[in-house]
Amino acid sequence: MTKIELKSRLIQKIEYLEDEILMKEILDLIELENELAYEFSQEQKELIQKARKEVKLGEIYSNEHIRKEKNLWLKK
């Protein structure tokens, strides 16, 4: 679906919306999205790239594995 098609569908759905609470929530979400623009430093970008590479290579641990390791460490 193209960007234009998405916008059109959103507009159409919003036009027929009757729930005022939902309308306010959608507006809050859109306004929040505009406020959340964040610029990463070069170091942060490099760390993100490194993390993505580690994920691709399978160099990650599950939350369950980390919890087990933590519990073992705390028992010492």
Number of C-alpha atoms within 10 A of each C-alpha: 5 7 8 9 10 11 11 12 12 11 12 11 10 14 9 8 11 9 9 9 9 12 13 11 11 13 12 12 12 11 11 11 10 9 9 8 8 6 8 10 9 9 9 11 12 12 12 13 12 12 14 13 12 12 12 10 9 9 10 11 9 7 9 9 11 11 11 11 11 11 11 10 9 8 6 5
